[in-house]
């Protein structure tokens, strides 16, 4: 099932646990960029790479 950005943000706002995780991920991306100086596209690519690998 595909969700629109609006639906995703509604879900994030409606559930405190989901919101907390979203904020942690956002903060981690900002920290990665700050500490490495890598461009936004590299952070995005890192997230794409990490998809599905969190449970391994």
Residue, then its C-alpha position, 0 to 999 in steps of 0.5 A: x500500500x502506498x501512502x502520500x506524504x500527507x498521510x505519512x505526516x498525519x500518521x506521524x502526528x497521530x502516534x507519539x511512538x511513530x513521531x518519536x522514531x521519526x524525530x530520532x531518524x531526522x536527528x541522526x541524519x542531521x548529525x551525520x551531515x554535520x559530522x561528516x560534511x556529506x551532502x544531503x543526497x549522500x544522507x538520502x542514499x545512506x537511508x535508501x541503503x539502510x532500508x530493510x537492513x535494520x533487522x539483520 
